Amino acid sequence: MTDFNLAKDTLGYVTSTDPSNTDRRLLVGGSKNCLIDFQNKTRIRPGYKRLGAEDTSVTPNRNGKTWETSTGFKAPLKFYDDELEIYLGTVDTIEKNAWTRVLSGWSTTEIMRFSTWFDTTENLDLLLIVIGDDNIYEWNGAVAVVASVTANTITKAGTSTFAQNRFYTTRNLTLINVRTGTEFDYTGGMTTTKLTGVTGSPVTDGMVAGDILVQKVVTNTDTPAANRNNDTIYTFENQIVVGSNDDEEVYISANDDFTDFTFSSLRLPGEGALLTLTDPTKAIATIGTVLTIFSGLSTAFKVEFAQLDIGGILSETVKVKKLDAGVNQGALSQEAVLEIGNSVAYLSNEVALRIVNNPEDLQGLNPKSLSNPIKPDFDAEDWFDGIKPDAFMIWFKNMILISAPQTSKVYMFNYLEDANGKLKRYWNPPSILPVGPMTTIDLGDGAGEKLYGHSSATPETNLLFDGQSDGQYDDMEVEEKLPIDAKAVFPLVNSDRPGNLKNFDEYYVKGEITPNTKDLLLTLNYDSDGATQQIERTIDGSNEEILEGAVQNNSLAQSSLALNPLGGLLNPPVDARKFSIILEYAKEDYFELQAIFSTNEVDRFWNILFHGPNTELSRRKPINKKF
């Protein structure tokens, strides 16, 4: 009986250990565009598909988010060049399925950042925006489609009222026709489908059925202070916290008016506040229930609110406690901070991925590093656009995803719980994807939220981990697809007998493959970099001799329902089949053997369950190594 020395169940991806001293079940440096699925199989990653129209202009997305509003409306937003846009699916029963302008004319160099604030008068949450100037901008997310107009009325399509579509009833009663850019004021009809008292005649403007209306973005000038650039904004218990790259002050607004930053000498609960730190603000987050402000390269501040009864008057103090986080262990930027339940994961200025569960954990060397297994990757990565940090993070389906737009890489860190409740954490090899900001979008098609990446090269947005090729779009030709250059590099294996020559004449591979994948390349390096020899063999997914039964689509069986990374997106294609193959080789002595699986064509799928040779010790001695 042949005994194969198999590598079973891929455990993750590491580059911090030498490939000659690494568990055979790990992937090592050189691996790319592969993922480790829920059954510990190594597979080629799925591709990406464009959402919306083509736009090849060289103006990358500089930020984006999906705003989950208080009324249940989910608003995917992206910011590129000088343009803020929203993706509209079906609005007022009319299908749009397109990115639509909210407002243009913004700075073409600054980073736009967002937060929300709840207006109890309008009974709406508002999107608040800062972009490196001395204003705070507000938008309510109101969108409607025109059905008909008169000289002073606008009737919308659908049955929902303008107020139900989030149009203001008391604040700034101005809307914009997106197609023409013309502004219109209105005075009545907000709780119906017909606005009245419209000034700036819709008829004269040429407004027609099907035009898209949005509420005008409001500019709150010199807020919180004139000639002071607002770069970071955050909401804590309905109080707006505003930081700047240019000074050490942090303004906190009143909880009932985001433009009011004043406070009494005996400060009352809910009033504004002014904090003076030691460095400019880099990022703001809530750790547990504590407001935490990252300042400079190595410092964070814990903000503590305490209520006191002074002479029968309920007052509230605001204190800050400096936390020395260690050299360069402060947060890189607001986009590189990720709140996960009561914890915060963030990229430090080293750069490393760290996680804290309590603000006090930021002191000294306490922040736990999650990136040590791939420290060489992080050290070699370009995390900056010039001198500006350029990295984005998102939590999706129990994975931390980190994009490095300068090199078009995405790093993925899995949290996976097995059937026994044991938590496993591991890295995947970097994926080469043109991604900057990432977000989740629900298109309302019944498929739920999916992961999207706003391009780091153009204004386009792509559905990530979809299909078997890159650069997809609806109704495209096969020749227009982009291949996925996937490579799974396993360690140099010495079969626990280092210093002894070994050989084999059969190599066993078991996995899954599609008939279209006729070119799965297995490269075997005999000793480091193939110093003894390198042999390439091809596995053909259309060869019925190696194929077995169909692959069961068992996304729910692959992991616990509580932790299911990427949902069902890593399920194999419907035409995938299991395969087993024994490849024959002429015996050749070696000390270490390395296996590499790769493809670089469109519409390919494969995964590897286990693989290995029928190793035996050579009868020869390594005399040439003895001196």
Secondary structure, DSSP 4 states (H G I P E B T S, - for coil): ------EES--EE--SS-GGGS-TTEE-TT-BSEEE-TTS-EEEPP-EEEESS----S--EEEEEEEE-TTS-EEEEEEETTEEEEEEEEETTEEEEEEEEEEE---SSSPPEEEEEEETTTTEEEEEEE-SBS-EEEE---EEEEEEE-SS-EEESSSS-TTTTT--SSS--EEEETTT--EEE--B-TTSSEEBS-BS-HHHHT--TT-EEEEPPEEETT-SSTT--B-EEEEETTEEEEE-SS-SEEEE-BTTBTT-----SSPPTT--EEEE-SS-EEEEEEETTEEEEEETTTEEEEEEEEEEEETTEEEEEEEEEEEE--TT-SBS-GGGEEEETTEEEEEBSSS-EEEESSGGGGSTT-SEES-GGGHHHHHHS--EETTEE--EEEEETTEEEEEETTTTEEEEEEEEE-TTS-EEEEEPPPEE--EEEEEEEE-SSSS-EEEEEEESSSS-EEEES-SSSBSB-TT--GGGSB---EEEEEEEE-TT-TTS-EE-SEEEEEEEE-TT---EEEEEEESGGGSSEEEEEEE-TT-TTTEEEEPP--TTTSS-TT--TTTTTTSPPTT-EEEEEEEE-----BS-EEEEEEE-SSS--EEEEEEEE--EE-SS--GGG--
